[in-house]
Amino acid sequence: DYEDRGSCILFGDGAGAVVVGKSDDKKSSIIDSLITADGTNWEPLQLPAGGSRHPASNETVANRMHYMKIAGRAVYKLAVKSIVDIVKEILTRNNLSAEDIALFIPHQMNERIMEGAAGRLDIEMDCVYRNIAKYGNTSAASIPIALDEASKDGSIKKGDRVILVSFGGGLTWAATLIEW
């Protein structure tokens, strides 16, 4: 919503995809993945209309209900906590520590959120891939874009363990542990 200066400055535009398939290399793999949702915390980060509660209509369009609504402070707290919890869980499930991970590639939602989560996980920012300054928050495209860039610029090397972590509306969050 270009009239909402609290959120329009955060978003960029991008597209990305990751093709996953069988590898002849026995080392490269998806090790573990977790996907979580908590619908009780939907209000701070939501799209008010377009679903079953408020189907698209002339009224919902006129009332600008088809734009993301973001309660910044609440989203920050929920995002940091969710990211920290899911990264800790995936590390624990795989008998790993943050030091065992070569690179963390978070959804590029907000620099402060990435810094807050990294700080609580005792992860050096050098190990957190960030490109938000170049593109803004490209939403679901941000991890594929960052993964592509990290593979091309040498941030990820063969055999590295990498955690991809995301957070989004509804609320949903996920983490995937891969070996490159």
C-alpha positions in Angstrom: 0.0 0.0 0.0 1.9 3.0 -1.3 -0.2 5.3 1.0 1.1 3.4 4.1 4.6 4.9 4.7 5.0 2.5 7.6 5.2 -0.5 5.3 5.6 0.5 1.7 9.2 1.4 2.2 10.0 -2.1 3.3 9.0 -4.0 0.2 10.8 -4.6 -3.0 10.0 -6.7 -6.0 11.6 -10.0 -7.0 11.1 -13.5 -8.1 12.9 -16.7 -7.2 12.7 -20.4 -7.3 14.8 -23.3 -6.2 14.8 -26.5 -8.1 15.2 -29.5 -5.9 16.0 -32.9 -7.3 18.0 -36.1 -7.0 21.8 -35.5 -6.8 24.6 -37.8 -7.8 26.5 -36.2 -4.9 25.7 -38.1 -1.8 26.8 -35.2 0.5 24.4 -32.4 -0.9 21.0 -32.8 0.7 18.1 -31.5 2.6 18.8 -32.6 6.1 15.7 -31.4 8.0 12.8 -29.0 7.6 10.2 -27.6 10.0 7.1 -25.6 9.1 5.0 -23.9 11.8 1.9 -21.8 12.0 0.0 -20.0 14.8 -3.3 -18.6 13.6 -3.9 -17.0 17.1 -1.3 -14.3 16.2 -2.7 -13.3 12.8 -3.5 -9.6 13.6 0.0 -8.0 13.6 0.8 -9.2 10.1 -2.2 -9.7 7.8 -4.1 -9.1 4.6 -7.5 -8.1 5.9 -9.6 -9.1 2.8 -9.6 -11.5 0.0 -10.2 -14.6 2.0 -13.3 -16.2 3.5 -13.8 -13.7 6.3 -13.9 -10.7 3.9 -14.3 -12.0 0.3 -13.2 -9.5 -2.4 -15.9 -7.0 -3.1 -16.3 -3.4 -4.3 -16.4 -2.4 -0.6 -13.2 -4.2 0.5 -11.4 -2.7 -2.5 -12.7 0.8 -1.7 -11.7 0.4 1.9 -8.1 -0.6 0.9 -8.4 -4.0 2.6 -6.3 -5.8 0.0 -3.0 -4.5 1.3 -0.7 -6.0 4.0 -1.2 -4.5 7.4 1.8 -4.6 9.7 2.0 -3.7 13.3 5.8 -3.1 13.4 6.6 -3.5 17.1 4.5 -6.6 17.5 5.8 -8.2 14.3 9.4 -7.6 15.4 8.8 -9.4 18.7 6.9 -12.3 17.1 9.4 -12.7 14.3 12.5 -12.7 16.5 11.0 -15.2 18.9 9.7 -17.4 16.2 13.0 -17.4 14.2 15.1 -18.1 17.4 12.8 -20.9 18.5 12.7 -22.7 15.1 16.4 -22.4 14.5 17.1 -23.8 18.0 14.7 -26.6 17.4 16.2 -27.6 14.1 19.7 -27.4 15.6 18.7 -29.6 18.6 16.9 -32.1 16.4 20.1 -32.6 14.4 22.6 -32.5 17.4 24.2 -29.3 16.0 25.1 -25.9 17.4 25.1 -22.5 15.6 28.9 -22.9 15.2 28.2 -26.0 13.0 26.3 -23.8 10.4 28.4 -22.0 7.8 25.6 -19.6 6.7 22.2 -18.6 7.9 20.0 -17.3 5.1 16.9 -15.7 6.6 13.9 -14.3 4.7 15.0 -10.7 4.1 12.1 -9.2 6.1 13.9 -6.5 8.1 17.5 -5.8 9.1 16.6 -5.2 12.7 14.7 -8.6 12.9 17.7 -10.4 11.4 20.1 -8.7 13.8 17.8 -9.4 16.8 17.5 -13.1 16.0 21.2 -13.5 15.2 22.0 -11.8 18.5 19.8 -14.1 20.5 21.2 -17.1 18.8 24.8 -15.9 19.3 25.4 -15.9 15.5 27.9 -13.4 14.1 26.4 -11.2 11.5 29.1 -12.3 9.1 27.3 -15.7 9.1 24.0 -14.2 8.2 23.4 -13.6 4.5 21.8 -10.2 3.8 20.8 -8.5 0.6 17.8 -6.5 1.9 19.7 -3.3 1.3 19.9 -4.1 -2.4 16.3 -5.2 -3.0 14.1 -4.5 0.1 11.8 -7.3 1.4 11.0 -9.4 -1.7 8.8 -11.6 0.4 8.7 -15.3 -0.6 11.4 -14.6 -3.3 14.0 -13.4 -0.8 15.4 -16.8 0.2 15.8 -18.2 -3.3 17.4 -14.9 -4.4 19.8 -14.9 -1.4 20.6 -18.6 -1.9 21.4 -18.0 -5.6 23.6 -15.0 -4.7 25.4 -16.8 -1.9 26.2 -19.8 -4.2 27.5 -17.5 -6.9 29.6 -15.2 -4.7 31.2 -18.0 -2.7 29.5 -17.5 0.6 28.5 -21.1 0.4 31.0 -23.8 -0.3 30.6 -27.5 -1.1 29.8 -29.4 2.1 28.7 -26.3 4.1 25.6 -26.7 6.3 23.2 -23.9 5.7 19.9 -22.9 7.5 17.2 -21.2 5.5 14.6 -19.5 7.8 11.5 -17.6 7.0 8.7 -15.8 8.8 5.4 -14.5 7.3 1.8 -13.5 7.7 -0.8 -15.5 9.4 1.6 -16.2 11.3 3.8 -18.8 9.7 7.5 -19.6 10.0 9.9 -22.3 8.8 13.5 -23.5 8.7 15.3 -25.9 6.5 18.7 -27.3 7.2 20.7 -28.2 4.0 24.2 -29.5 3.2 25.4 -27.7 0.1 
